[in-house]
């Protein structure tokens, strides 16, 4: 697989420490797609992802 184009990291919007803001995430992804990105980089290791609970990380990708 060859990755190319714009693939920005995605922040994890939270309502509380372990509660994903699903509506906020949907709005963010829609905004990025309308802006012309070619892919999304979720749950990277340089942001908040390592400190998120397993449940939140699982919800992010399902």
Residue frames as qw, qx, qy, qz and C-alpha x, y, z in Angstrom:
[[0.000, 0.891, 0.454, 0.000, 0.00, 0.00, 0.00],
 [0.410, 0.173, 0.000, 0.895, 1.32, 3.42, -0.92],
 [0.117, -0.799, -0.470, 0.356, 0.00, 6.31, 1.13],
 [0.316, 0.140, 0.220, 0.912, -0.14, 9.64, -0.64],
 [0.165, -0.696, -0.407, -0.568, -2.00, 12.89, -0.45],
 [0.182, -0.499, 0.353, -0.770, -3.13, 14.79, 2.62],
 [0.702, -0.329, -0.632, -0.011, -3.57, 12.53, 5.67],
 [0.092, -0.622, 0.335, -0.702, -3.88, 14.73, 8.76],
 [0.224, -0.094, -0.862, 0.444, -3.90, 13.55, 12.36],
 [0.421, -0.575, -0.435, -0.550, -7.36, 13.65, 13.95],
 [0.133, -0.319, 0.593, -0.727, -7.86, 14.92, 17.48],
 [0.320, -0.331, -0.888, 0.008, -10.12, 12.94, 19.80],
 [0.292, -0.440, 0.029, -0.848, -13.02, 15.15, 20.91],
 [0.339, -0.214, -0.863, 0.307, -14.16, 14.18, 24.40],
 [0.401, -0.701, -0.287, -0.516, -17.21, 15.14, 26.47],
 [0.647, -0.698, 0.264, -0.158, -15.52, 13.86, 29.62],
 [0.258, -0.628, 0.723, 0.127, -12.30, 11.99, 30.37],
 [0.266, -0.075, 0.944, 0.179, -13.62, 8.68, 29.04],
 [0.476, 0.604, 0.585, -0.257, -16.61, 9.78, 26.95],
 [0.343, 0.065, 0.540, 0.766, -16.12, 10.27, 23.22],
 [0.320, 0.564, 0.172, -0.742, -17.96, 13.24, 21.70],
 [0.533, 0.249, 0.752, 0.298, -19.36, 11.28, 18.75],
 [0.330, 0.872, 0.360, -0.013, -21.25, 14.23, 17.25],
 [0.116, -0.899, 0.285, 0.311, -18.15, 16.40, 17.52],
 [0.482, -0.284, 0.731, 0.391, -16.05, 13.70, 15.88],
 [0.510, 0.529, 0.651, 0.188, -18.55, 13.37, 13.03],
 [0.184, 0.968, 0.111, -0.127, -18.52, 17.14, 12.45],
 [0.297, -0.735, 0.493, 0.360, -14.72, 17.21, 12.53],
 [0.536, -0.013, 0.762, 0.363, -14.39, 14.35, 10.04],
 [0.428, 0.747, 0.502, 0.086, -16.98, 15.91, 7.72],
 [0.002, 0.963, -0.110, -0.244, -15.11, 19.23, 7.87],
 [0.388, -0.528, 0.643, 0.395, -11.81, 17.54, 7.02],
 [0.543, 0.265, 0.747, 0.279, -13.33, 15.56, 4.14],
 [0.318, 0.894, 0.315, -0.030, -14.98, 18.65, 2.66],
 [0.152, -0.888, 0.309, 0.305, -11.57, 20.32, 2.92],
 [0.684, 0.620, -0.354, -0.150, -10.14, 17.71, 0.57],
 [0.365, -0.553, 0.746, -0.063, -8.11, 15.31, 2.71],
 [0.621, 0.297, -0.655, -0.310, -7.26, 11.92, 1.24],
 [0.692, -0.171, -0.688, 0.138, -7.22, 9.96, 4.48],
 [0.454, -0.775, 0.113, -0.425, -7.38, 10.32, 8.25],
 [0.502, 0.251, -0.713, 0.421, -4.71, 9.43, 10.80],
 [0.627, -0.619, -0.073, -0.467, -6.52, 8.46, 14.01],
 [0.851, -0.522, 0.055, -0.009, -5.14, 7.48, 17.42],
 [0.589, 0.600, -0.378, 0.388, -1.54, 8.47, 16.75],
 [0.765, -0.317, -0.404, 0.389, 1.06, 8.15, 19.48],
 [0.366, 0.150, -0.180, 0.901, 2.07, 11.82, 19.85],
 [0.325, -0.455, -0.117, -0.821, -1.30, 13.16, 21.01],
 [0.545, -0.333, 0.423, -0.643, -3.84, 12.09, 23.57],
 [0.826, 0.087, -0.443, -0.336, -4.38, 8.56, 22.20],
 [0.510, 0.168, -0.783, 0.315, -1.98, 6.70, 24.53],
 [0.063, -0.056, 0.637, -0.766, -3.79, 8.09, 27.57],
 [0.637, -0.063, -0.159, -0.751, -7.30, 7.23, 26.36],
 [0.652, -0.124, 0.680, -0.311, -9.14, 4.23, 27.76],
 [0.223, -0.010, 0.906, 0.359, -9.45, 1.11, 25.64],
 [0.290, 0.619, 0.710, -0.168, -13.21, 1.74, 25.33],
 [0.194, 0.844, 0.012, -0.500, -12.72, 5.23, 23.87],
 [0.069, -0.489, 0.700, 0.515, -10.01, 4.05, 21.45],
 [0.277, 0.208, 0.925, 0.156, -12.25, 1.19, 20.33],
 [0.285, 0.752, 0.511, -0.304, -15.20, 3.55, 19.82],
 [0.036, 0.723, -0.286, -0.628, -13.01, 5.88, 17.71],
 [0.037, 0.341, -0.794, -0.502, -12.41, 3.21, 15.10],
 [0.169, 0.289, 0.941, 0.043, -15.81, 1.50, 15.03]]
